[in-house]
Amino acid sequence: MSPEHSPSSAAGPAAPPPRVSLLVCTRGRSAQLERLFESLLVQTCPDFEVVLVDQNEPGTLEPIVARYRDRLAIDHARSAPGLSRARNVGLARCRGDLIAFPDDDCWYPPDLVAEVVRLFAGHRQADAVTGRTLDATGRESLGAFLASDQAVDRRNVWFSGNSNGLFVRREAARAVGGFDETLGVGAATPFRSGEETDFLLRLLGQGRGVVFRHGLVVHHDQVAETGRHTRAAAYARGFGRVLRLHRYGLLYLAFRLARFTASGGRALLRRDTGTALDKALWAIGTVSGYCAARRAADGTVAGEREAFGG
């Protein structure tokens, strides 16, 4: 067994699998991770495990894990850098029928796990459910979201949420090969976003049902202003690559570029040069990502054979 797949505790008698696996990938956020764990302690549905994929220096999280291990079912694993890689390491370990992907700096409302279980029981045709992220004041964070409950498709997937509010059946997550390790934060490519949307688009491409629920909420702070322009450029390249990988045509690309340009122009009229620069970087980065090489001819994504035994 490789270090990436070595559990931190000794093997014991096999326990029945939990209903839900919470796959948490973490690096450099010990205090926020404790906030997440505290929110998990008060869940009204305790039928879950925490699959913690650790990308910190060895030993960094051991004191935190030790403090919570008697109150939370924690499977502590390690992974090499890269968010998508870490998620694939975690996916291979998840035992629950349903899988969630909370960031280490998000936190759950007390009824969140119970609500997810209820939603999947009531939507047996759905392989994934998405929701919103709100900050502590109730403002939307990490993007804009659909205004009402609806089925997710290629048209609206861009506004269907982020990984914090993504819940998927384990069978479906593994059937699509997990996450593309050439996309996302920490990837060894210029494409530092898009892995979550790519994942949903591959689910949709297999004919699987994905639904958005406006009332399904996970909490997450607003993103810091520091480094916003660097993030815009990196995220835009990931966005452009996902457009190309999933065969969104030049007409759609032109439509998105026109929106960036219009938003940037309005920002300049308001003398908001920061936002105008963001929009320009998004336009340039999107074109750069769109023009990059396409995925392998066989349609597979980096890392999926290794992670899932293909």
Secondary structure, DSSP 4 states (H G I P E B T S, - for coil): --GGG--SS---SPPPPPSEEEEEEESS-HHHHHHHHHHHHT-S---EEEEEEE-SSTTSSHHHHHHHTTTS-EEEEE--S-HHHHHHHHHTT--SSEEE---TTEE--TTHHHHHHHHHHH-TTEEEEEEEEE-TTS-B-SS---SS-EE--TTTGGGS--GGGEEEEHHHHHHTTS--TTSSTT-SSS--S-HHHHHHHHHHHTT-EEEEEEEEEEEEPPPPSTTHHHHHHHHHHHHHHHHHHTT--HHHHHHHHHHHHHHHHHHHHTT-HHHHHHHHHHHHHHHHHHTSPPPPTT---TTHHHHHT-
